[in-house]
Amino acid sequence: MARAAFPQGSLAIRVRDRLAEVFADEPFADAFGVRGAPGLSPGVLSLVTVLQFAEDLTDRQAAAMAVRAIDWKYALGAELTDTGFDASVLSRFRTRLAGHGMERVVFDRLLEHCKDEGLVTAGGKQRTDSTHVISAVRDLNRLELAGESVRAALEALAVAAPAWLAGQVDVAEFAHRYGPRVDGWRMPSSQTKRDRLAQVFGQDALALCRAAWAPDAPGWIREVESVRLLRKILVQTYYLHTDTRGREVIKKRDADDEGVPPGQLRLASPYDPDARWAAKGEDLFWMGYKVHLTETCETPAEAEAEAGIPAAPNLITDVFTTDATVPDVKATAPVQQRHCQL
């Protein structure tokens, strides 16, 4: 029925016909237990993930395609009456792969398949270049980051330790100040008032951190990720000093006077600790990551070109994600090292 519906074939059908052995369950055995109720096949979920990326679909759209698209059912080996799976399964599947270091399993198996088919050979030419990857979090300026980091810590502690939190802060006041997300559109336009607000954010962050790191505070409070990030953002955004009256004063750092951490170390979001601000060229600025892609770039020999022999397709042979601030030249050595081990 799938072939009748797609007489010219489709991507999903071709993947099943030619690459079915790439999407097997065995390579994922260490990440998926054998006890308990039977789960979905990790090989099938990896194939869904590949098709999802190829067709630029959301998790919900991909889950819907697995139910209503007959060529997808053919690729997944599903019956026509199969009702599919919940979209949240895909997110949990990716999380489990990342937690077990299996992000490259399917890619490496596909690369081995290409080598067996003679599409990738030793000694060939390759080129590596990078592109930006935007983090799925909101862009924040330094003032927004200072306030939002306090809000993130409060939200986490309100769930993890509500009784402890109520004994450390004025709940009503903090709820009024940090109830809605911290947004530059809601901040005062006056620079004097914005400076005062920055100081308030700093005082609240300092008070919360001192409470969390107090000797009588439960040790696990300090292990809450949002609390740890709040401490780091506090240090990178503010500094403490004593005024002429001997009072302790917290002040927002100035890049020219007190200095700020380098971009590689400076946190950009309380929700994504790995995202960084970076620039590529003169026109591209983003917050997120950088992915380095390596592909073959062989050109046919003169005799082959004259004989009309088509050139082999350019194939991606390595994918390497780094901090957004890592220069491209520092990514080539790891790529070459991995290829020498293949």
C-alpha positions in Angstrom: 0.0 0.0 0.0 2.9 2.4 0.8 4.5 1.7 -2.6 1.1 2.2 -4.3 0.7 5.5 -2.6 4.2 6.6 -3.4 5.1 5.0 -6.8 8.2 7.2 -7.0 9.2 6.4 -3.5 9.8 8.8 -0.6 12.6 9.6 1.8 11.0 7.4 4.5 10.6 4.5 2.2 14.2 4.8 0.9 15.6 5.0 4.4 13.8 1.7 5.3 14.8 -0.1 2.1 18.5 0.9 2.2 19.4 1.8 5.8 17.2 -0.4 8.0 20.2 -2.1 9.6 21.5 1.3 10.8 18.5 1.8 13.1 18.8 -1.3 15.3 18.1 -1.7 19.0 21.3 -3.4 20.1 23.6 -0.3 20.2 21.2 1.3 22.7 21.0 -1.6 25.1 23.1 0.1 27.8 20.6 2.9 28.0 17.4 0.9 28.0 16.7 -1.7 30.7 15.1 -5.1 30.1 13.0 -5.1 33.3 9.6 -3.6 33.6 6.9 -3.1 31.0 8.0 -3.2 27.3 8.9 0.2 25.9 9.2 1.6 22.5 12.0 0.4 20.3 15.0 2.8 20.6 15.9 1.9 17.0 12.5 3.1 15.8 12.6 6.2 17.9 16.0 7.1 16.5 14.6 6.7 13.0 11.7 8.9 13.9 14.2 11.5 15.2 16.1 11.4 11.9 12.9 11.8 9.8 11.8 14.6 12.1 15.0 16.5 11.5 14.9 15.9 7.8 11.4 17.3 7.5 11.9 20.0 10.1 9.0 18.9 12.3 8.2 19.5 16.0 7.8 16.6 18.4 4.0 16.8 18.1 4.2 16.9 14.3 6.6 13.9 14.2 4.3 11.9 16.5 1.3 12.7 14.2 3.2 11.7 11.1 4.0 8.3 12.7 0.2 7.8 12.9 -1.2 9.2 9.7 1.6 9.0 7.1 1.7 5.6 5.4 5.3 6.0 4.2 6.4 6.7 7.8 4.5 3.6 9.0 6.3 1.6 6.3 9.7 3.0 7.5 8.9 2.2 11.1 7.5 -1.3 10.4 4.2 -0.3 12.0 0.8 -1.8 11.3 -1.8 0.4 9.6 -3.8 0.3 12.8 -0.9 1.4 15.0 -1.9 4.4 17.1 1.6 5.7 17.6 3.0 7.2 20.7 2.8 10.4 22.8 5.0 13.3 21.6 6.7 13.5 24.9 8.4 10.2 24.3 10.8 11.9 21.8 12.0 14.4 24.3 12.6 11.7 26.9 14.4 9.6 24.3 16.8 12.4 23.5 17.4 13.1 27.1 18.2 9.5 27.8 20.6 9.4 24.8 22.4 12.5 26.1 22.6 11.2 29.6 24.3 8.0 28.4 26.6 9.7 25.9 24.9 8.1 22.9 24.3 11.2 20.8 26.5 9.8 18.0 25.3 6.2 17.9 23.2 6.5 14.7 25.6 8.9 13.0 28.6 6.6 13.6 26.6 3.6 12.3 25.6 5.5 9.2 29.2 6.6 8.6 30.3 2.9 8.9 27.6 2.0 6.4 28.9 4.7 4.0 32.4 3.3 4.4 31.2 -0.2 3.6 29.5 1.1 0.5 32.6 2.9 -0.7 31.1 6.4 -0.3 33.7 7.4 2.2 37.3 6.2 1.7 40.6 6.7 3.6 42.9 9.5 2.5 40.1 11.6 0.9 39.8 15.3 1.2 37.5 16.8 3.8 36.6 20.3 4.9 35.4 21.6 8.3 33.3 24.7 8.9 31.0 25.9 11.7 27.6 27.4 12.0 25.7 29.0 14.8 23.1 27.2 16.9 20.7 29.5 18.8 19.8 28.4 22.3 16.1 27.9 23.0 16.1 30.5 25.8 15.2 34.2 25.9 18.0 36.7 25.1 18.7 38.7 28.3 20.7 41.9 28.9 22.8 42.1 32.1 20.1 43.7 34.1 17.4 41.3 33.0 19.8 38.4 33.7 20.4 39.7 37.2 16.7 39.8 38.1 15.7 36.6 36.2 18.4 34.6 37.9 16.8 35.5 41.3 13.4 34.6 40.0 14.6 31.2 38.7 16.1 30.4 42.0 13.0 31.4 43.9 10.8 29.3 41.6 13.0 26.3 42.1 13.1 26.7 45.9 9.4 27.3 46.1 8.9 23.8 44.8 11.9 22.1 46.5 11.9 23.8 49.9 8.9 26.0 50.4 9.1 26.0 54.2 12.8 26.9 54.3 12.3 29.6 51.7 9.4 31.2 53.7 11.7 31.5 56.7 14.4 33.3 54.7 12.6 35.9 52.5 9.6 38.2 52.7 7.4 36.0 50.5 4.8 38.7 49.7 7.4 41.2 48.7 9.4 38.8 46.6 6.3 37.4 45.0 5.3 41.0 43.9 8.8 41.7 42.6 9.5 38.4 40.9 6.1 37.0 40.1 6.1 37.9 36.4 9.2 37.2 34.4 11.8 40.0 34.5 11.5 41.9 31.2 13.1 45.1 30.0 9.8 46.3 28.6 8.4 46.5 32.2 11.5 48.3 33.7 11.6 52.0 34.3 12.9 54.2 31.5 14.9 56.4 33.8 18.6 55.3 34.1 18.7 56.3 37.8 15.7 54.1 38.5 17.2 51.2 36.5 20.5 51.5 38.5 18.4 51.4 41.7 16.6 48.3 40.4 19.9 46.6 39.6 21.0 47.2 43.1 17.8 45.7 44.5 18.3 42.6 42.3 21.9 42.3 43.6 20.8 42.7 47.3 18.1 40.0 46.9 20.6 37.7 45.2 23.1 38.2 47.9 20.6 37.6 50.7 19.4 34.4 49.1 22.9 33.1 48.5 24.0 33.9 52.1 20.9 32.1 53.4 21.6 29.1 51.2 25.3 28.9 52.2 24.7 29.6 55.9 26.0 26.9 58.3 22.5 25.9 59.4 21.0 25.7 55.9 20.4 22.1 54.5 23.3 21.1 52.4 21.2 20.0 49.5 19.8 23.6 49.1 23.2 24.6 47.6 22.9 21.7 45.1 19.8 23.1 43.4 21.0 24.1 40.0 19.2 27.4 39.9 20.8 28.3 43.3 24.3 27.4 42.1 23.8 29.5 38.9 22.4 32.4 40.9 25.7 32.5 42.9 27.8 32.5 39.7 25.7 35.2 38.1 25.9 37.2 41.3 29.7 37.1 41.2 30.0 37.9 37.5 27.5 40.8 37.7 28.2 42.5 41.1 31.0 43.2 43.5 31.0 44.0 47.2 32.9 47.0 48.7 32.9 49.1 51.8 31.9 52.7 51.6 33.4 55.6 53.6 31.0 54.9 56.5 32.2 51.3 56.7 28.9 49.9 55.3 28.9 47.0 52.9 27.6 48.0 49.5 26.8 45.9 46.5 27.3 47.4 43.1 26.8 46.4 39.5 30.1 45.7 37.8 31.2 48.0 35.0 33.1 46.4 32.2 35.7 49.2 32.0 36.2 49.7 35.8 35.6 46.5 37.7 35.6 44.2 34.7 33.4 41.3 33.7 34.3 37.6 33.1 35.4 36.7 29.5 32.7 35.5 27.2 33.8 31.8 27.5 33.0 31.9 31.2 30.2 34.4 31.4 26.7 32.9 31.9 24.0 34.2 29.6 20.9 32.5 31.0 19.8 31.0 34.3 18.0 28.3 32.4 20.8 27.2 30.0 24.2 27.2 31.8 26.1 26.2 28.6 24.7 29.0 26.3 27.2 31.8 25.5 27.1 35.0 23.6 29.3 34.9 20.5 30.0 36.6 17.2 31.0 35.2 13.8 32.2 37.8 11.3 31.0 41.3 11.5 27.2 40.8 11.2 26.3 37.7 13.1 25.7 37.8 16.8 23.9 35.1 18.8 23.5 33.3 22.1 23.8 29.6 22.1 26.4 27.1 20.7 28.5 26.4 17.6 28.4 23.2 15.6 31.3 22.2 13.5 30.5 20.1 10.4 33.0 18.1 8.4 32.2 16.9 4.9 34.0 15.1 2.1 34.9 17.4 -0.9 36.5 15.1 -3.4 36.7 16.3 -7.0 36.6 13.7 -9.8 39.8 13.0 -11.6 40.3 14.5 -15.1 39.9 11.1 -16.8 36.7 10.3 -14.8 35.3 13.7 -15.6 36.0 13.2 -19.4 34.3 9.8 -19.2 31.2 11.3 -17.7 31.6 9.4 -14.4 29.7 11.5 -11.8 31.4 12.7 -8.7 30.7 11.0 -5.4 28.3 13.0 -3.2 29.6 15.2 -0.5 28.8 13.4 2.8 29.0 14.8 6.4 31.6 12.7 8.3 31.7 14.5 11.6 29.5 16.7 13.8 31.1 18.5 16.7 29.2 20.8 19.0 31.1 23.3 21.2 30.8 26.4 23.2 29.8 29.3 21.0 33.0 31.1 21.9 35.4 28.3 20.7 37.3 29.5 17.6 36.9 27.4 14.5 40.7 26.6 14.4 40.5 24.9 17.8 37.9 22.4 16.5 39.9 20.8 13.7 42.3 18.9 15.9 39.6 16.9 17.8 37.9 16.2 14.4 41.2 14.9 13.0 41.9 12.8 16.1 38.5 11.1 15.9 39.0 10.3 12.2 42.4 8.7 12.9 40.6 6.4 15.3 38.0 5.3 12.8 
